Amino acid sequence: MFVNRSGTMVVPFMTLYLTQSRHFTIGQAGVVLSIYGAGAVCGTFLGGKLVDKIGFHVVQLFALIGGGILFMILGQIASYPYICFFVFLLSIINESFRPANYAAIAHYSREDNRTRSLSLNRLAINMGWALGGAFGGFILAKNVHLLFWVDGITNILAAVLLHFVLSPYHPQIFKLKKTDETADKNSSVYKDKSFLLLILFTLLFAFCFWQLFTTQPVFYREILHLSFPFIGFLMAMNGAIIGVFEMLVVFHLENKRALLHYVSIGVALTGLSFFILDILPRNQWLALISMITVTTGEMLTMSFLSAYWMGRTTPFNRGQYASLYTSGWSVAQVLGPGIGALIAQHYGFTSLWGITGTICIVSALGYRGLLWKESAV
């Protein structure tokens, strides 16, 4: 995961690449990111289905190799319609990795260390993200096409490591007994009403969170007039802070309070990070304070949220849960970049940050409501 994410440069810098290098409007760039999100919805659904049929190992290999090849092809394309088509195809292949990876984490971990396992995986992701973000800003300033080659090659290298380091896993066939009431109750994800509400609140949160990697870099460049390397530094700082502190935070907080307690606080802090962009003077310190705030919120949200829904699964329906959860993020990826870019283009960034901050607060209250509902049972 570290090797894969150390080359993650295309998607975080896609908006800047399309507006600064290809000279498309921010609205057109938002459409491309929404198309990526649409493909991600299809990819996560497909990945979840395949996990329960052929196993997470094969799905992860296919996604890494296929995505790597398509990243390299995408960097050679200049036509807007062809960019849209290949972004859609790339996202289907690339995002099928997510539910397979969640299933792998659940398989290799135990219930008592699952939150820490998720946090450890995020440590690898964010340390790689920090490295990729730092180099990505410099590469974008020097040779934009190199972004696509680095992203593609690290994808394929990660697939090689996955194949040789982790043995292939062949899914067992789990036979349900009618006497197993818990298995019968949770056999379908669509019967879990609390989880469906969780997906709704997660979609609202993710809609706002995606702005961090799509419209926010444009805000940094066009409104705050920050350099590409400094924008890369901000993204790298996000990953570095998480890499240094998240495992410590999770270890200290795990099993002390309900998981959704921490999630609601983290989402509220994310909302505060957007309000900060409207309140404080517009300079590089504004970007730093906002990034530290949203990073703190991210540390309290991501691992605890994933541990919560994984705790509701069984080995035979884990693909369904992973597929629906990651699809919620993908739907937000369809809506977030496009709508966010259009709001910024027609009503300004001030309106965008006020709206996203408010949505985060609504989402935080939703998670808190689920917590109260479970406490009352």
N, C-alpha and C positions, 0 to 999 in steps of 0.2 A: 504493500500500500504506500509506503514511503517513496519507493522508486517511482511508482505511478504518479503520485501527486506532486513530486518534485518537478515534474514536467507539465503540470497543469497551468497553461498560459493562455490558451486560445479563448475559452469561455469567459474568464474574468476580464480579459482585455478586448473581447469581441466588439463591444459598443465603441470603444476608442478606435479600434482597428477600422471599423466600418465608417465612422464619422471623420476620422483624421486621415486615414490612408486611402480609403476607397471613396471618400467625399460624399457619402450618403447622408441624408438628414437623420436627426436623432429619432424621428418617427419611423423611418425605414429601418434603422438599426433595431428599434424596439420590436418591429414586426419580425425581424430575423430571430431575435431572442425568443419571441413568442412561438415561432415555428419550431425552434429547438425544444421548447417546452411541450408543444403538441406531440412531437416525436418521442419525447421522454415519457409522456403518458402511455403511448403505445408500447414503448420499450419496457417500462416497468411492469405493465400488465403482461406482456409476453414473457419477460424474465420470471415473474412470479409463477406463471403457468408451467414453464419449463423446469423450474426448480423442483416442483413436486413430481415431475415425470422423469427427468434425466439426471437430476442432482445439481447442486450448486457449483461443483468443480468445473464441469463442462461449460456451464453457462458463463462463468467468470472468464474462462479461457477464450471462448468465442467473442465475448464483449471486448476484451482487452485487445486481441489481435485485430478484429474487424474495425474497432474504433481507431486503433493506431493507423491503419492503412487509410482510412477515410479522412483523418486529420491531415495527413500529408497531401492528399488529393485536394482537399478544400482550400489549402493555401495557394494553390495554383490557379484558382478560378476568380475571374474579375466580373463576370456578368451577374447582375443582381438576381434574375430568376434562377440561374444555376446555383448561385450561392444558397438561395432559399431551399432548393431541392436537396442539395447535398447536406445542408445543415439538418434537414428533417431526417434523412437517411442515417446520418451520423448519430443523431440523438437516439434513434430507435435502437441501434446496435450498442452504443456507449452506455445508455441508461439501463439496459437490461442487466447490467452488472450489479445495480444497487440491491434489488431484492435477493439476489444470489449471495451477495456479500453479507447481508443481514442474517440469512439462513446459515451461512458458514460460521458467523460469530456465535449464534445460538447453539450450533452443533458442538463447537470446540470449547464452549464455556459451561459453567454450572449456574444454577439459579442464585447461589449465594455470592458469586463473583461476577455476575453478568454486567452490572453497571460499570465495574472497573474494567471489564473486558472491552466494553463499548468505548470507554474513555481511553483505553490503551490504543484501540484502533484509531480513535480520533487524534491521539497524540501523533501517530505515524502520519495521518492525513495532514494535520496542521503543521508539523515540522516540514513535510514535503511542500505544503502550500506556502510556508514562509520562504523556503528556498526558491520555489518557482516564482512567487510574486516578486521577490527581490531581483532576480535575474530577468524576469519578464519585462519589468519597466525599462531596464537598460537595453534589452533586445529590441523592444518596441521602438526605442529612439534611434537604434542603429540599423536594424534589418528586420522589418516586420514579418517577412516570410519565414524567418528562422523559427518564429514562435510555433508554427504548425509542424515543422520537422522535429523540434524538440519534444512537443507533446505527443506526436505519433510514435517516435522511437522509444520514449519512456513507457508508453502503453505496451508496446510489444516486448520490451525488456522485462516489464512486470509480469507478463504472461509466461515468459520463459522461466523466471524465478518461481512463479506459482506452480508450474508443472513439475519442476524438479525438487522443490523444497517441501511442498505439501502433497501427500499421496492422494491419488484420485479417490473420490468418495462415491460409492454407489448407493442410492437411496434404498433403505429397507422398506418392505411393505408392511404397513401397520394395519392390523385387522382390529376393527372396533367390536367390542362386545356390547350387547344391548344392556347389560347390567352396569356398564360404565356410564353413569349419569353425567359426569363431568365431560367426558369425551363426546357424548351425544349432544349435550347442550352447546358445546363450542365447536361442533363439527363444521359449521359454516360461519364465516366472518360476518355475514349479513344478518345473523341473529343476535350479534353482540351490539346492542343499541348504544351502550356507553362508548364503545370503540368508534362507532359511526359518528357520534357527536365529537369525539376526540379528533377525528379526521377533519371535521368542519372547522374546529378551532385552529387546528394545525394549518389548514389551507389559508385561513386569514393571516396567521402569523407568517407563513412562508411567503405569501404575497408581498408582505412588507420586507421580509428578510432578503428577498432576491434583489431589492433595490440596491443593496450593498455592493453588488457586483455588476450592476447594469447602469442605472441612472446616476448613482452616486459618484462613480469615477468621472462622468461627464460634468457633474456639478463641481467636482474638484478642479477640473481643467478649465471649464468655461467661466465659472463664477469666482472661484478662489484663485484661479490662474496658477495652479501648482504645476510643477514639472512632472514629466513622465516618471523619472526615477523616484521622485518623492511619493507619487501615487503608488508606485510599486512598493516603496518602503512601508506605506500605510497598510497595504494588503499583507506584506510580509510580517508586519508587527502584529496583526490579527492572529496569524498562525503561530508566531513565536510566543505570544502571551499565553495562548491556549496550550502550546507545547510545554511550557514551563510550569504553569499553575493548575491546569485542569485536573490532572491526576491527583494532585494534593487536595484540591477542593472536593473532588468526588470521594476520596478516601476519608476525608474529615466529616463529610455530610451524610454519606451512605448509611442507610438504616436508622437514622436519627429522626427523620420526619418522613411523612408521606411523599412519594416521588412527585406528585402533582403540585405539592407546595412549592418545591424549588422551581418547577416548570413555570408556574404562574408568576413568580418573582422575576425569573429570567426574561420572560416575554414582556413584562412591564418595563424592565430596564431597556430592552430593545426599543420600545416605544419612546422612552425618554431620550434615547440617542438621536431619534429623528426630531423631536421637539428642540433639542439643543441646537440643531442646524439652523433653526429659525430664530433662536433667542440670542445666542452669543454673537459677538462681532465676527465678521467673515474674514478669517485669516487662517494660516496653517495650524494655529493652536486650536481653532474650532474643529478642524478635521481630526486632530489628535485626541481631543477630549471625547468627541463623538465616537471615534473608533474604540477607545478604551471602554466606554460605556457599553457599546453593543457587544464587544468581545466578552465582557463580564456577563452580560445577559445570555450570550451564546453558551458559555461554560455551564451556566445553571440550567439551560434548557435541553440541549441536544442529547446528552447521554442519559439523563433521567427520563426524558420523554421516550426514548427508544427502549430503555429498560422497562418502562411501564407497560408499553404495548406488547413487548416480547413476553412479559410475565402472564399475559392473557392467552398465549398460544400453546399448542401441543405440537409434537413433531409432525403430525399428519396434516395440519392446516397452517403451518408456519409460512409456506409460500403464499397462501391467500392473504394472510395478514400483512406480510412484507410487501406484497404487490399493491394492496390497497393503500397502505401507509405511504409508500414511495410515489404512488400515483397522485396522492394528495399534494405532495411537494411538486410533482410534475405539472399538475393542473395550475398550481400557483405560478409555476414558471411560464406557463402559457399566458396567463393573465397579467402577472406582475410587470414584466419588462415592457410589454406593449402599452398597457394602460398607464403605467408610470411614466413612460416616455411621452405619451400624448398629453398627460396632465402637465408635465414639465414644459412641453412645447407650447401649449395653448394658454395655460394659466400660471406658469412659473413654478420654480422649485419651492418657493415658500408654501404654496398651496399643497404641493406633493408631500412635503415633510409633515405638514399639519394633518393631512389625511392619513398617512401611513402611521403616524404616532397614535392617532385616535383608534385606528383599527387594531393596533397592538394592544391597547388598553382593553378593548372589547374582548379580544382573544384571551388575555390574561384573566379577565373576569369569568370567561367561559370555562377555562381550566379550573379555576377556583370553585365554580359551581359544580363541576364533576366531582371534585374532592369532597365538597359538602354532601353531595348526594351519596357518595360511597360511605362517608362517615355516619350518615343517618341510617344506613341499612344494618 
